[in-house]
Each structure stands twice: as structure tokens, then as C-alpha cells.
């Protein structure tokens, strides 16, 4: 399934797999008990989705400032307090939280969740958002929701959310890679190549 031209974690010349490939290979679908824990906790989280979205991205830019390069609007913003009140960041945070909500709603329909995540990965190819950043969002989500869930937060719940994010980010990477290969194929297809003129007399 790999694309030789992909800038993703392709195998090195020694046949070693990238950290992302190792993570994807280890990704498993959440168990039934984990699915129920995720659903129950989401009922509490969704009341604060705008707040969680902002906290998640401000933390992301604090811990991984290089991620700002992906976001044209925030690339040059150094003042993280200004980011907290940014309408654009709030809107993006809500879009991400909406995707999480859709993912939770599809936990009982694995094929629909898979299609959703793969499509999102394909979309991220066109946003120039490389897969190396995807797992950061899950980690920051986990940190952002802990204070909201308070005593409901447990190590088991943390593991459940991490399992879901690892599964989803693996599918997003796959979607990104598929779109990368498709675009490369389109660029190299004969109809897109300039016509050679016959200069022979």
C-alpha cells in the first residue's frame, strides 16, 4: 500500500519502519468497554467543546510551535494570549471537535469511521498538513479534557481515548498517503504531460 514517492514514513534503505509506521501497525480498534467509556465521557466533554478546542490548539502551539507553520493565519502569531481570543482558532478548534464528535458517533460502525478518517487524511494533503503532526492533536486533547472530566478521569479512560486517536490518526495517515500517490500519478499521467513536437523534417 506504500507509495514510493510519498514523503511519509517510507521504509529506509535498510528496510526499517518509521515511528509513524510502527504506531500505525500497533493501532487497534477500541474494545467494547472502551467505546462505552468514550461515549459516556463525551457527553460531559461536548458541553465545553469550544473551550476544549481552543485549549487543545494553544497547548499544541506551545508544545510544538512548528505546527503553526501549517496554519497560515497563526504562523506569525507569537502571543499565545492573542490566540486564545482568536475567532479563527475557535472556528478551527470547533471543526476538529466536530470531527471527534462524528468519530464517537460512528464507534459502533467501524466502516463509517474508517471512511471518515481516511477522507480527512486526504483533505489534509490539500491543506499541506503532514501526518507527523496528527498524533500531537490527540495528546493535547487528552490533556485538555482531564480538568473538565475531573474525578471521572481515570487511567482506563485515558487509554480508551488514546486508542481511538491512535486508530484514527493511522487512518488519516493512510488517506494522506493515498492522496499523495493519486496526485503524483495524476501529475505523471500522459494527458498531463506536455506534448512532444515532432521536429523531424
Secondary structure, 3 states (H helix, E strand, C coil): CCCCCCCCCCCCCCCCCCHHHHHHHHCCCCCHHHHHHHHHHHHHHHHHHHHHHHHHHHHHHHHCHHHHHHCCCCCCCCCHHHHHCCHHHHHHHHHHHHHHHHHHHCCCCHHHHHHHHHHHHHHHHHCCCCHHHHHHHHHHHHHHHHHHHHHHCCHHHHHHHHHHHHHHHHHHHHHHHHHHHHHHHHHHCHHHCCCCCCCCC
